[in-house]
């Protein structure tokens, strides 16, 4: 097969199906894999990716398609796992595969085989080479070595690469821009939009395996979080610009007790108070809802406004600091997540405006918090109102509490109207929920009704329920 004839097949169908089974899976049988291969071929697939001599010997003669073949082999002293040696490549070629897939990383190979020499050996046998890569550097190296196709197969599976939740689309984008040979996207593709995006980036084809043919992986991926035991006790920490609160919740999300104190000026005093509450309560884990932008992967407050949250930027809320397993999110995100886990809002597009000392915002769609890679939130608070001042400065408690005249209240209500309009125009939510001490003030209630937005069912405890929710039902973070 020539590269041009292979590309013609990809033009007919750019989806490549990897037909493999997890180790020890009941489906790890050549006849079963053959049936799965036929099922995909009936839908128009023109290229399969197959592993193992035994499987190829059964499947290859029975299918009329091009085959990318590989062997997974472990050799002492080498981390190279996919078709490590020339002998392994020969085994595949002898079985009739049109393309040999092999690890292209510069890691030591068994017997100190040289990758460019291995590519040349496969070419001498009139077979194409797919280089399974883990990084941009590996892709450039493999293309220079003569590989016919570059694949992103190993992205996230070597010590030199970082595993992303889902396919590493940024790596794919970089590789497509850097090499002139065809690129096949592979690795953790499970959604149609991911495949379409990969093709728009310049990928020639996309390999999908587990999402189609591996019920072990699919069962694992779709398994819901195990519900907490009702007798479990989790801690909830709500950190606002004015108050610091701690509550104990049962495993079925019932509030048991709460404590509160003014938020200290010093982060040391803040953390000391939180640690004391955790130790006294005996909770097994905690959730944190705090002002500022929190990176949920690390628990670091990466950005915070000093006039609202003094000595708060770069504070960490994680197990190392709090001495129990910890999940931390910004307060707008956490409060929105709490609402998204109520029966009324579950599965819908729900936005939350938390109007207290400052103004927080969160948005949940498809039961996932929408945020930036480092946890930033929808910045409704910083949008300019018609006067030029931000909505936060016109309705946040820090700015209006010293003068709650009727004029100030009307300015806050007018600002709420503008903030709600912005939310509706930007995110098209099915529901908007208002939380926070200012948002739930009695003088604001008629405005909520007029705007057809909901006061939080959690009342002024929405921040605590949000902190408990992220601990009890940890949100997925992409």
C-alpha positions in Angstrom: 0.0 0.0 0.0 1.2 3.5 -0.8 0.7 6.5 1.3 -1.5 8.0 -1.4 -3.8 5.0 -1.4 -4.0 5.1 2.4 -4.9 8.8 2.3 -7.7 8.0 -0.2 -9.2 5.6 2.3 -9.0 8.3 5.0 -10.9 10.7 2.7 -13.6 8.1 2.4 -13.8 7.7 6.2 -11.4 9.5 8.5 -12.4 7.4 11.5 -9.9 4.6 12.4 -11.2 2.0 14.8 -8.9 0.4 17.2 -10.2 -3.1 18.0 -8.5 -4.2 21.2 -9.7 -5.4 24.6 -8.4 -4.5 28.1 -6.1 -7.0 29.7 -8.1 -9.8 31.3 -11.3 -8.6 29.8 -13.9 -11.3 28.9 -13.8 -9.8 25.4 -10.1 -10.5 24.9 -10.8 -13.3 22.3 -9.9 -13.1 18.6 -13.3 -14.2 17.4 -15.0 -11.6 19.6 -12.7 -8.9 18.3 -13.4 -10.0 14.7 -17.1 -9.5 15.3 -16.5 -6.0 16.7 -14.2 -5.2 13.7 -16.9 -6.2 11.3 -19.5 -4.1 13.1 -17.4 -1.0 12.5 -16.6 -1.9 8.9 -20.3 -2.2 8.2 -20.6 1.5 9.2 -18.1 2.6 6.6 -14.8 2.4 8.5 -11.9 1.7 6.0 -8.9 1.3 8.4 -8.5 -0.7 11.6 -5.8 -0.7 14.3 -5.2 -4.2 15.6 -2.8 -5.6 18.2 -1.2 -9.0 18.6 -0.1 -11.8 16.4 -3.0 -14.1 17.5 -5.6 -11.5 16.8 -4.1 -10.4 13.5 -3.9 -13.9 12.3 -7.6 -14.4 12.8 -8.9 -10.9 11.9 -6.7 -9.8 9.1 -7.7 -12.4 6.5 -11.4 -11.9 7.2 -11.6 -8.1 6.7 -11.3 -6.1 3.5 -9.6 -3.0 4.9 -6.2 -1.5 5.6 -4.7 -2.5 8.9 -2.4 -0.7 11.3 -0.7 -3.4 13.2 1.2 -3.3 16.5 2.7 -5.6 19.1 2.7 -4.7 22.8 5.9 -6.2 24.2 7.8 -5.7 27.4 11.6 -6.1 27.3 14.0 -5.8 30.3 15.8 -2.4 30.5 13.4 -0.6 28.1 10.2 1.4 28.6 9.4 1.1 24.9 6.2 -1.0 24.7 4.7 -0.7 21.2 6.5 -2.7 18.5 9.9 -2.3 20.1 12.2 -4.3 17.8 12.7 -5.1 14.1 11.8 -8.7 14.8 8.4 -7.5 16.2 7.9 -5.4 13.1 8.7 -8.4 10.9 6.1 -10.5 12.7 3.5 -7.9 11.8 4.6 -7.5 8.2 4.5 -11.3 7.7 0.9 -11.2 8.8 0.1 -8.7 6.0 -0.4 -5.4 7.8 -0.1 -2.4 5.6 1.1 -0.1 8.3 3.3 -0.9 11.3 2.8 1.3 14.4 5.7 1.7 16.7 6.9 3.8 19.6 8.8 6.7 18.2 10.1 8.2 21.4 13.9 8.6 21.8 13.9 6.3 24.8 16.4 3.4 24.8 15.0 0.4 22.7 15.8 -3.2 23.4 19.2 -4.2 22.0 19.8 -0.4 21.5 17.9 -0.5 18.2 17.9 2.8 16.4 14.5 4.3 15.5 15.5 5.7 12.1 17.2 2.4 11.2 13.9 0.6 12.2 11.9 2.9 10.0 14.3 2.1 7.1 14.0 -1.6 7.8 10.2 -1.5 7.6 10.3 0.6 4.4 12.6 -2.0 2.8 9.8 -4.5 3.3 7.4 -2.2 1.4 5.3 -1.3 4.5 4.3 2.1 5.9 5.3 3.4 9.3 3.0 5.0 11.9 5.1 6.7 14.6 3.3 6.7 17.9 4.5 10.0 19.6 4.2 11.6 23.0 5.3 15.2 22.3 6.0 17.8 19.7 9.7 17.0 19.9 9.1 13.3 19.3 6.9 14.0 16.3 9.5 16.3 14.7 12.1 13.6 15.3 9.9 10.9 13.9 9.1 12.9 10.8 12.8 13.6 10.2 13.5 9.9 10.6 11.2 9.1 7.7 7.9 8.0 9.4 5.0 8.1 6.9 2.4 9.0 9.6 2.7 10.7 12.9 0.3 9.7 15.7 -0.4 11.3 19.1 -0.9 7.8 20.6 1.5 8.2 23.5 0.5 11.7 24.6 0.1 11.4 28.4 1.5 7.9 28.6 5.2 8.6 29.1 7.1 10.4 31.9 7.9 13.2 29.4 4.3 14.0 28.7 1.3 15.2 30.8 -2.0 13.3 30.6 -4.9 15.5 29.8 -8.6 14.7 30.6 -9.6 13.8 27.1 -7.4 14.1 24.0 -4.5 16.4 24.1 -5.8 18.8 21.4 -3.2 21.4 22.0 -0.4 19.0 21.3 -2.3 17.8 18.2 -2.6 21.4 17.0 1.1 22.0 17.4 2.1 18.8 15.6 -0.1 19.5 12.7 1.5 22.9 12.3 5.0 21.5 12.6 5.3 18.5 10.4 4.5 18.0 6.7 3.6 14.3 6.9 0.0 13.1 7.7 -1.0 13.2 11.3 -3.4 10.8 13.0 -5.0 11.9 16.2 -5.2 9.2 18.9 -5.6 9.0 22.6 -8.7 9.4 24.8 -11.1 10.5 22.0 -14.7 9.7 23.1 -16.9 12.6 21.8 -17.8 13.4 18.3 -17.0 17.1 18.8 -13.4 16.1 19.7 -13.1 14.1 16.5 -14.5 17.0 14.4 -12.2 19.5 16.1 -9.1 17.2 15.5 -10.0 17.1 11.7 -10.4 20.8 11.6 -7.0 21.2 13.2 -5.4 19.3 10.3 -5.5 15.7 11.4 -5.9 13.3 8.5 -7.7 10.7 10.6 -8.7 10.0 14.2 -8.3 6.7 16.0 -11.0 5.7 18.5 -10.7 2.5 20.5 -12.0 2.3 24.0 -15.0 4.5 23.4 -16.2 2.1 20.7 -14.9 -1.4 21.6 -14.0 -1.6 25.2 -16.9 -2.0 27.6 -14.4 -2.2 30.5 -13.2 1.3 29.9 -16.7 2.5 29.1 -18.1 1.0 32.3 -15.3 2.7 34.3 -15.9 6.0 32.5 -19.6 6.0 33.0 -19.7 4.7 36.6 -21.2 7.4 38.8 -19.5 8.4 42.0 -20.4 6.1 44.8 -22.8 7.8 47.1 -21.5 8.7 50.5 -22.8 6.8 53.5 -25.4 8.8 55.4 -23.4 8.4 58.6 -20.3 10.0 57.0 -19.4 13.5 58.2 -17.9 16.0 55.9 -16.7 19.5 56.6 -17.8 22.6 54.6 -15.7 25.8 54.6 -17.2 29.0 53.2 -14.8 31.9 53.1 -16.2 35.3 52.2 -14.9 38.8 52.4 -16.6 39.4 55.8 -17.1 36.0 57.4 -15.5 32.6 57.7 -17.8 29.7 58.3 -17.5 26.0 58.9 -20.2 23.4 58.9 -20.6 19.7 59.3 -22.8 17.8 56.9 -23.9 14.2 56.8 -23.2 12.0 53.9 -26.7 12.6 52.5 -26.0 16.4 52.4 -27.9 17.3 55.6 -26.6 20.2 57.6 -25.7 19.1 61.1 -23.9 22.0 62.7 -22.2 25.3 61.8 -19.6 27.7 63.3 -18.7 31.2 62.2 -16.2 33.9 62.9 -15.1 37.2 61.2 -12.6 36.4 58.4 -9.2 37.2 59.9 -6.8 39.6 58.1 -4.0 37.1 58.3 -3.9 33.8 56.2 -2.2 32.1 59.2 -5.1 33.0 61.5 -7.5 31.9 58.7 -5.9 28.5 58.3 -5.4 28.0 62.0 -9.2 28.6 62.6 -10.1 26.2 59.8 -7.7 23.5 61.0 -9.1 23.8 64.6 -12.6 23.3 63.3 -11.7 20.3 61.3 -9.8 18.7 64.2 -12.7 19.4 66.6 -15.4 18.1 64.3 -13.6 14.9 63.3 -14.7 15.1 59.7 -13.2 12.7 57.2 -12.8 15.2 54.3 -13.7 18.8 53.5 -14.9 21.0 50.7 -14.0 24.7 50.4 -15.9 27.5 48.8 -13.9 30.7 48.8 -13.7 34.1 47.2 -11.1 34.5 44.5 -10.0 32.2 41.6 -9.2 28.7 42.8 -7.3 26.1 40.7 -9.3 23.0 41.6 -6.4 20.8 40.7 -4.1 22.3 43.3 -6.3 24.1 45.7 -4.4 27.3 45.2 -6.1 30.7 45.2 -4.4 31.9 42.1 -6.0 35.3 42.0 -7.9 37.3 44.7 -8.8 41.0 45.2 -6.9 42.3 48.2 -9.5 44.8 49.1 -12.1 42.0 49.4 -9.9 39.1 50.5 -6.7 40.4 52.2 -3.7 38.1 52.3 -5.6 35.5 50.4 -3.8 35.2 47.0 -1.6 32.1 46.7 -3.1 30.5 49.8 -3.6 26.8 49.4 -6.6 24.7 50.4 -5.5 21.1 50.0 -4.8 18.0 52.0 -1.2 19.1 52.8 -2.5 22.3 54.4 -5.7 21.1 56.0 -4.6 17.6 56.9 -7.7 15.8 55.5 -8.7 15.2 51.8 -9.8 18.5 50.4 -11.7 19.7 47.3 -11.6 23.5 46.8 -13.5 25.7 44.3 -14.3 29.4 43.9 -17.4 30.4 45.7 -19.4 31.2 42.5 -18.5 27.8 41.1 -19.2 25.9 44.3 -22.6 27.6 44.9 -23.6 26.9 41.3 -22.6 23.3 41.7 -24.8 23.0 44.8 -27.8 24.2 42.8 -27.0 21.9 39.9 -27.2 19.0 42.3 -30.8 19.8 43.3 -33.6 17.9 41.6 -35.1 21.1 40.2 -31.9 22.1 38.4 -30.0 18.9 37.7 -29.2 18.4 34.0 -30.1 22.0 33.1 -28.0 25.0 32.3 -28.0 26.8 35.7 -26.2 30.0 36.5 -25.7 31.5 40.0 -25.0 35.0 41.1 -23.8 35.2 44.7 -24.1 38.8 45.8 -22.5 39.2 49.2 -19.4 41.3 50.2 -18.4 40.9 46.5 -20.2 39.3 43.6 -19.4 35.8 42.5 -20.7 33.9 39.5 -20.8 30.3 38.4 -22.3 28.3 35.5 -23.0 24.6 35.1 -23.9 22.9 31.8 -24.1 19.2 31.1 -23.4 18.7 34.8 -20.0 20.3 34.5 -18.7 23.5 35.9 -17.6 25.9 33.2 -14.3 27.5 34.1 -10.9 28.3 32.7 -8.0 25.8 33.0 -6.9 27.5 36.2 -10.5 27.8 37.6 -11.5 31.3 36.7 -15.2 32.1 36.7 -17.6 34.1 34.5 -16.6 37.7 35.3 -20.1 39.3 35.5 -18.9 41.1 38.6 -16.2 43.0 36.7 -18.4 44.0 33.8 -19.0 47.8 33.5 -22.5 49.0 34.3 -23.9 51.8 32.2 -22.2 54.3 34.5 -18.8 52.7 33.9 -18.5 51.3 37.4 -18.4 47.5 37.7 -21.6 45.7 38.8 -19.6 44.5 41.9 -19.0 48.1 43.0 -22.7 49.0 42.5 -24.2 46.1 44.4 -21.5 44.3 46.4 -21.9 44.6 50.2 -18.4 45.9 50.6 -19.4 49.0 48.7 -23.1 49.6 49.6 -23.3 48.6 53.3 -22.3 52.0 54.7 -25.2 53.7 52.9 -28.2 51.5 52.5 -30.5 54.4 51.5 -33.4 53.9 49.1 -31.2 55.4 46.4 -28.4 52.9 47.1 -30.9 50.0 47.1 -32.3 51.1 43.7 -28.8 51.3 42.3 -28.2 47.7 43.5 -31.5 46.6 42.0 -30.7 48.3 38.7 -27.3 46.6 38.7 -28.9 43.3 39.3 -31.0 43.8 36.3 -27.9 44.6 34.2 -26.0 41.6 35.6 -28.9 39.2 34.9 -29.3 40.6 31.4 -25.6 39.9 30.8 -25.9 36.4 32.1 -28.8 35.7 29.9 -27.1 37.2 26.8 -23.8 35.4 27.4 -24.8 32.0 28.7 -28.4 31.4 27.8 -29.1 29.6 31.1 -32.3 27.7 31.8 -32.3 29.0 35.4 -30.6 31.8 37.2 -30.3 31.5 41.0 -29.5 34.4 43.3 -27.5 33.8 46.5 -25.6 35.9 49.1 -26.6 38.2 51.8 -27.3 41.2 49.5 -28.9 39.1 46.8 -31.3 37.6 49.3 -32.1 40.9 51.2 -35.8 41.5 51.7 -35.6 44.7 49.7 -34.2 42.8 46.7 -37.0 40.1 46.7 -39.5 42.0 44.5 -36.7 42.5 41.9 -36.0 38.7 41.9 -39.6 38.0 41.2 -39.8 40.7 38.5 -36.7 39.2 36.8 -38.1 35.7 37.1 -34.9 34.5 38.8 -34.9 32.1 41.8 -33.7 32.9 45.3 -31.4 30.2 46.4 -33.3 27.3 48.2 -30.3 27.2 50.6 -30.8 30.8 51.7 -27.8 32.4 53.3 -26.2 29.0 53.7 -25.7 28.5 49.9 -21.9 28.9 50.3 -21.8 26.1 52.9 -24.0 23.8 50.8 -21.7 24.5 47.9 -18.6 23.6 49.9 -20.3 20.4 51.0 -21.4 19.6 47.5 -17.9 19.7 46.0 -16.8 17.4 48.8 -19.7 14.9 48.5 -20.1 15.1 44.7 -16.7 16.1 43.3 -17.1 17.9 40.0 -15.3 16.6 36.9 -12.6 19.0 35.8 -11.4 19.0 32.3 
